Structures are given as C-alpha cells and as structure tokens.
Amino acid sequence: MLHLTFHLVFALVILRWLSYEFKKPFKPLKGIIYLYLGLLLSITGWVLSSLDLIGASVGNILLHAVGGGMATSLVYEYLLNNLELKLNIRIEFAGLFLFVSAYGVINEISEYFGELIHYTIFSLDSHDTWRDLVANTTGAIIAFTIIKISKRFYTK
C-alpha cells in the first residue's frame, strides 16, 4: 500500500512543481480521473502480483507492468492534461519513456534500500531489476497507446 500512496503524492508534488515552472495554475482536481484510474491499476497490479502461475515471476511482471508502467502512464497523462501541454505524439512518447524510466529507477532504489535495512526481500534473482524495468516500460507503452487511441475516438 505504500506504493499506492507514493504514486499519488508523487503525482501531486510533480504537478505542483511543474505548475510553478510553467507558470500555470495549480489545479490538482483537473483531470483527476487519470489519477483514479492509475490508483485502480496500482491496486490491480498489487492483486495480480499474488499470481505466480508457472513459477516464472509472472506476478511480479504483472505488478510492474500494470501497477507500475500503466499506472505511471496515467500519472503522466494527468500531468499533460492538467498543465495543458500541447506536444506532438513523438515528444509525448519520449517524455513518457523518460518519466516511466525515472519512476522505475526511483522504485528500484527504494527496493534496494528496503533490502539494505532488512525490511523485506524484493529481488528474487539477479535479473529482477532488469525484468522490472522492462515490465514498467512495456506496460507504459501499452497504456499510452490505449489512452491515445481512446482520446482520438472519444474526444471530438
């Protein structure tokens, strides 16, 4: 549940900072549906993480793809909409990649420190971090594609 709280706090802190930098009004409720959907995906990822269907860390991959990448892409969309940034699709995609990558690295660093203080074990093997970052990125790209297609057909 700590990740869920961090996701929301992170979104609001980044929005506050970017509102200041872009000289835009701070309206945290504008586009709040994206944060609600991101929260729903974070919870879904957490539930899916209990699945270990074939012993191949499927639950962990789903946690990072759905609860990490997809949820973070909704935070990204929340920021774009709230700040009314008009970027072309290529710049939006590059920004998404950077945003999700940064969030994933922050998450992996927090897992590392969690293990250092013996909070719990996060890494199951030597490829855990790489698998997590690939799952985050894949989930973000899938969600980004769905969001852009949905917006194209449902917002005219």
N, C-alpha and C positions, 0 to 999 in steps of 0.2 A: 504493500500500500504506500510505502514511502515514495516509490517511483511515480505513482499517480499524483501525489501532492507536488512532487518536484516538477512534473510536467506542467501543471497549471501555474505554479509560482514562476517557473522559468518563462513561460509564455507572457505573463503579465509584466515581469521585470524587463524582458526584452522589448515588449511593446512600449513600456514607459520610457526606456532609453531611446528607442528609435523615434518615438513621438517627439522627444526633445531634439534629437539630431536633425530630423526632417522638418522641424517646426510645424508639426501637425498637432491637433488637439488630442489629448489622451482620452479615448472613449472605450474603456475595456469591455463594455457590453455590446459594442458594434460587432456583428459577425460572431456572436457568442456561440452560435450553432456549431461552428467549426471546433470550438473547444469542447462542447458537449459530445460531439461525435468522436473527437480524439480521446476523451475520457472513456467513452464506451468501448473504443478499440483497445485502449490500455487495459481495461477490465477483461475484455475478451481475450487478449494476449495472455494475461495472467491466468485465466481459466484454462486456456489451451496449453499453457506450459506444463500442466499436470499430465498431459498426454505424452507417453513415451511408447508409442505403438510398436516399434520394432527395435527398440534399444539403440537407436541411432541419433539420440538427442533431438528427435522431432519436436518435442515440446519446447525445448529451448529455442529452436529455429523459429517456431511459430510465435513464441513470446517476442522475439526480436523483430520478426517481420511484421506482425500485426500490432503488438503493443509498443514497439519501438519505431520502426520505419513508417508504418501507415499513420500512427498517431502523431508522429512528429511532422509528417507532411501536412496534416490538418492544422497543426500549430503554425506552420509556415504559411498556409493559405489564409489563416486567421490574420496573421501579420500583414500580408499583402493586401487583403481586403480592408482591414482596419485603417491602414496607412494610405489607402487609395493609390498604391503604386501601380503605374501603367508600364509594364515591361513586356518585351516580346517573349515569346514562348521559350526561345533558346536561353535568354538571360534568366528567366524564371527557373528553368530546369537546372542551369548551372548553380543558381542560388540555392535551390533545393538540395542539390548534391552537397554543397558546402555546409549548409545548415544541418542536414541529417548526419553528415560525417562528423561535424563538430559535436553534435549532441551525442553521437555514438561513442566518440572518444571520451567525452566527459563521463558517460556511463561506465565505460571500461576502466577508467581511472578510479571511479568511485568503487567499483567491484574490487579492484586491486587493493585499495586502502581497506576495504571491508575484510579482505583476507588477511592483510597485514596485522590488523587488530584482532584477528581471530573471531570476527563477528559470525561468519559462515563461509562455506566454500562455494565460490561462484564458478571457477574454472574446472571443468570436468577432465580436460586434457590440454595438450599443448596447442591445439588448434581452436580452442574455444573463442578467443578474442577475434580471430580472423573470420570464423563462421558467423559470429555475432554481427560483425561489421558488414559482411556480405548480406546477411538476412535483413539488417536495417536498411541497407541501400535498395535491395530488391523490393522490400515492402513499400518503401517510399516511392519508388518508380511506378509500381502498380497503382498505389493510391493517387499519385499525381496524374496518371493517365486517366483514371476513373473520374477524378474531380474535373479535369479539363474537358473530357467528353461530356460529362453531365452538365457543366456550365454552358457548353456550346449549344446543347439541345434544349435545356430547360430555362435559360435566361435570355430571352429575346426582347 
